[in-house]
Amino acid sequence: MNFLTSGKVKDLYDVDESTLLFKFSNRVSAYDVKFKQEIPKKGEVLCRFAEFWFDKLDVPNHFVKRESETEISVKKMTMIPMECVVRGYFYGSLIGRWKNGDVQLPNDTDTQMAAKLTEPFFDPTTKSEHDIPVDKTKALEMNLVSEQQYSWLEKTSIDIYNQMAIVADAAGFILADLKLEFGLLDGEIVLGDSIGPDEYRLWPKETYEIGKIQESYDKQILRDWLTANGYQKQFEDDRNSGKEPIAPEIPSEIIQTITQRYVIAYEKLTRLSL
């Protein structure tokens, strides 16, 4: 088994001509900045969530089996260079892009922070170091996908979001948004990569309130801390001046909270113990 590459969270290994091994780490990144500190149990939660969702969802995927507490084997495929984002709520970067006129929403959209959208909104991005939002026209111009593929990915991504939202709701959570990745395997489009709290926003229903920053059971805890303390702007300023952003030290209480909430989310959604 040969090591291939390290991503933000996963290490990839070549098993054989048709199989890869994903090893989930405790690494964490936010706003495309990698942090030196790790989040205990994060890799195990992400690994087990990947197994849960790939088994649960009614859609072809590349999952083979879970190999250990932090490893899964998957089928090799050619990844589609577009990340499929589905938004169910008016939150996050969608707010700023809407205010700037970069994205159009139906006229009857409730534009209070964290308000539920009339319908789930397909909002894909490029798949790169710094993802760029694209609409259908831009995606076709950039040759990311064909028109037929775009339509299939839009419908399927929204279907998956709706399936996952039902599971989340039954566990006492709101699935605010979701990022999915797909690839080509034997000429067919299949769901790939992994699915877990690094790929979606999850809010407890009991504390949900329109117009405020939501309590999150995902990586948003770290993003909110970075934004509140001016680090998000610092990262942007650094990049604009040609410098590589430097990750600050994450407070121990933030690390502990992320671990606790990842574990709680897993146990409530799956009804399994970690």
C-alpha positions in Angstrom: 0.0 0.0 0.0 1.5 3.3 -1.2 1.0 6.7 0.3 -0.4 9.1 -2.3 -1.2 12.5 -0.7 -2.5 14.4 2.3 -5.5 16.6 2.1 -6.8 19.0 4.8 -8.1 16.1 6.9 -7.6 12.8 5.0 -4.5 10.9 4.0 -4.9 8.8 0.8 -3.2 5.5 0.1 -3.2 3.4 -3.1 -4.3 -0.1 -2.2 -4.6 -1.7 -5.6 -5.7 -0.9 -9.2 -9.3 -0.2 -8.2 -9.1 0.7 -4.5 -8.0 3.6 -2.3 -7.7 3.9 1.5 -8.9 7.1 3.2 -7.3 7.6 6.7 -9.1 10.3 8.6 -6.9 12.5 10.9 -7.7 14.8 13.8 -6.4 17.8 11.7 -8.6 20.8 11.3 -8.8 23.7 8.9 -11.0 26.7 8.5 -11.2 29.5 5.8 -8.6 27.4 3.9 -6.1 27.8 6.7 -4.6 24.6 8.3 -4.1 24.6 12.1 -1.2 23.0 14.0 -3.5 21.8 16.8 -5.7 18.7 16.4 -9.3 18.0 17.5 -9.4 14.7 19.6 -11.7 12.0 18.2 -12.4 14.1 15.1 -10.9 11.5 12.7 -12.9 8.6 14.3 -16.2 10.6 14.1 -15.6 11.5 10.4 -14.7 7.9 9.6 -17.8 6.5 11.2 -20.1 9.2 9.8 -18.8 8.4 6.3 -19.7 4.8 6.8 -23.1 5.7 8.2 -24.1 8.1 5.4 -22.8 6.0 2.6 -24.8 3.0 3.9 -27.9 5.2 4.6 -28.3 7.2 1.5 -30.2 5.9 -1.5 -27.6 6.8 -4.1 -24.7 4.9 -5.8 -21.4 5.7 -4.1 -17.7 4.6 -4.0 -17.7 3.3 -0.4 -16.4 -0.3 0.1 -16.1 -0.8 3.8 -14.7 0.6 7.1 -11.3 -0.9 7.7 -10.6 0.5 11.2 -11.6 3.3 13.6 -10.2 5.9 11.3 -10.0 4.2 7.8 -12.3 3.4 5.0 -11.7 1.7 1.6 -13.3 3.2 -1.5 -13.4 2.5 -5.2 -11.1 4.7 -7.3 -12.9 7.1 -9.6 -12.4 10.3 -11.6 -13.5 13.2 -9.5 -15.8 15.8 -11.0 -14.1 19.2 -10.5 -17.2 20.9 -9.0 -18.3 20.7 -5.3 -22.0 20.4 -5.0 -23.3 22.7 -2.2 -26.9 22.7 -1.2 -28.2 25.4 1.1 -31.4 25.1 3.1 -31.1 28.2 5.2 -30.0 31.8 4.6 -26.7 31.7 6.4 -22.9 31.9 6.1 -21.3 33.2 2.9 -24.7 33.2 1.1 -25.7 36.3 3.1 -22.8 38.4 1.9 -23.0 37.2 -1.7 -26.7 38.0 -1.8 -26.1 41.5 -0.4 -23.4 42.1 -3.0 -25.7 40.9 -5.8 -23.5 37.9 -6.6 -26.4 35.5 -6.2 -30.1 35.7 -7.0 -32.7 34.2 -4.7 -36.6 34.2 -5.2 -38.3 37.4 -4.3 -40.2 35.8 -1.4 -37.0 34.7 0.3 -36.8 35.5 4.0 -33.5 37.3 4.3 -33.2 37.3 8.0 -30.0 35.4 9.2 -30.7 31.7 9.5 -34.2 31.8 8.0 -35.3 28.7 6.1 -35.2 29.1 2.3 -38.4 28.5 0.4 -36.6 25.6 -1.4 -33.1 24.0 -1.0 -30.8 26.1 -3.2 -28.1 24.4 -5.3 -25.0 26.6 -5.0 -21.9 24.8 -6.4 -18.3 25.9 -6.3 -15.1 25.0 -8.1 -13.0 22.3 -6.5 -9.7 24.1 -5.7 -7.5 25.4 -2.9 -9.9 28.4 -2.6 -13.3 27.4 -3.9 -15.1 29.9 -6.1 -19.0 29.8 -6.3 -20.3 29.1 -9.8 -23.7 29.0 -11.4 -24.8 26.8 -14.3 -23.5 29.2 -17.0 -20.1 29.6 -15.3 -19.8 25.9 -14.7 -20.4 25.1 -18.4 -18.0 27.9 -19.5 -15.3 26.5 -17.3 -15.9 22.9 -18.6 -16.4 21.7 -15.1 -19.4 19.5 -16.2 -21.7 19.0 -19.1 -25.2 20.5 -19.2 -26.6 17.0 -18.6 -24.2 16.4 -15.7 -25.0 19.7 -14.1 -28.8 19.0 -14.2 -28.2 15.5 -12.7 -25.9 16.8 -10.0 -28.4 19.6 -9.0 -31.3 17.2 -8.7 -29.3 14.4 -6.9 -27.6 16.8 -4.5 -31.0 18.3 -3.4 -32.4 14.8 -3.1 -29.5 13.8 -0.8 -29.9 17.0 1.2 -33.6 16.2 1.7 -32.8 12.6 2.8 -30.2 13.8 5.3 -32.4 16.6 6.6 -35.1 14.0 7.5 -32.6 11.9 9.5 -31.2 15.1 11.2 -34.8 16.3 12.1 -35.6 12.9 13.7 -32.5 13.3 15.8 -33.4 16.8 16.9 -31.2 18.8 14.5 -31.5 21.1 11.5 -29.3 20.4 8.5 -28.6 23.9 7.3 -26.4 23.1 4.3 -24.3 20.4 2.8 -21.3 20.0 0.5 -21.0 16.9 -1.7 -18.5 15.6 -4.2 -19.1 13.2 -7.1 -17.0 11.3 -9.5 -17.2 9.1 -12.6 -17.0 5.3 -12.1 -17.5 3.0 -15.0 -19.1 5.8 -16.9 -21.6 6.6 -14.2 -21.8 9.5 -11.7 -21.5 8.3 -8.1 -21.2 10.0 -4.8 -17.7 10.2 -3.5 -15.2 11.7 -0.9 -16.8 11.6 2.6 -19.8 13.0 4.4 -19.7 14.4 8.0 -19.6 17.5 10.1 -16.7 18.9 8.1 -19.1 18.9 5.1 -22.3 20.4 6.6 -23.8 22.7 9.2 -25.9 21.1 11.9 -28.0 23.1 14.4 -29.9 21.7 17.4 -33.6 22.5 16.9 -34.1 23.4 20.6 -31.8 26.5 20.3 -32.7 27.5 16.7 -33.7 31.1 16.5 -33.9 33.2 13.3 -31.8 36.3 13.2 -28.8 35.1 15.3 -25.7 33.1 15.0 -26.7 29.4 15.5 -25.3 26.9 18.0 -23.4 24.5 15.8 -22.5 20.9 16.0 -19.9 21.0 13.2 -16.8 22.9 12.2 -18.6 26.2 12.3 -17.6 26.6 16.0 -14.1 27.3 14.9 -15.1 29.6 12.0 -17.3 31.7 14.4 -14.4 32.1 16.9 -12.1 33.1 14.1 -14.6 35.7 12.7 -15.4 37.1 16.1 -11.7 37.7 16.9 -10.8 39.3 13.6 -8.8 36.3 12.2 -11.1 35.8 9.2 -10.4 39.4 8.0 -6.7 38.9 8.8 -6.6 35.8 6.6 -8.2 37.8 3.7 -5.9 40.8 4.2 -2.9 38.5 4.2 -3.9 36.7 1.0 -4.7 40.1 -0.7 -1.2 41.2 0.1 0.4 38.0 -1.2 1.2 36.6 2.2 0.3 33.1 3.5 -2.1 33.4 6.4 -0.8 32.1 9.8 -3.1 30.1 11.9 -3.6 31.3 15.5 -3.6 29.1 18.5 -7.1 27.6 19.1 -8.3 28.0 22.7 -8.5 24.7 24.6 -12.2 25.3 25.4 -13.0 25.6 21.6 -11.1 22.3 20.9 -13.0 20.5 23.7 -16.4 21.9 22.5 -15.8 20.7 18.9 -14.9 17.2 20.1 -17.9 17.0 22.4 -20.3 18.2 19.7 -18.9 16.0 17.0 -19.4 13.0 19.3 -22.9 14.1 20.4 -24.0 14.7 16.8 -22.7 11.2 15.7 -24.4 9.4 18.6 -27.8 11.2 18.1 -28.0 10.9 14.3 -26.8 7.3 14.1 -28.2 6.1 17.5 -24.9 4.4 17.9 -22.2 4.8 20.6 -18.7 5.9 19.8 
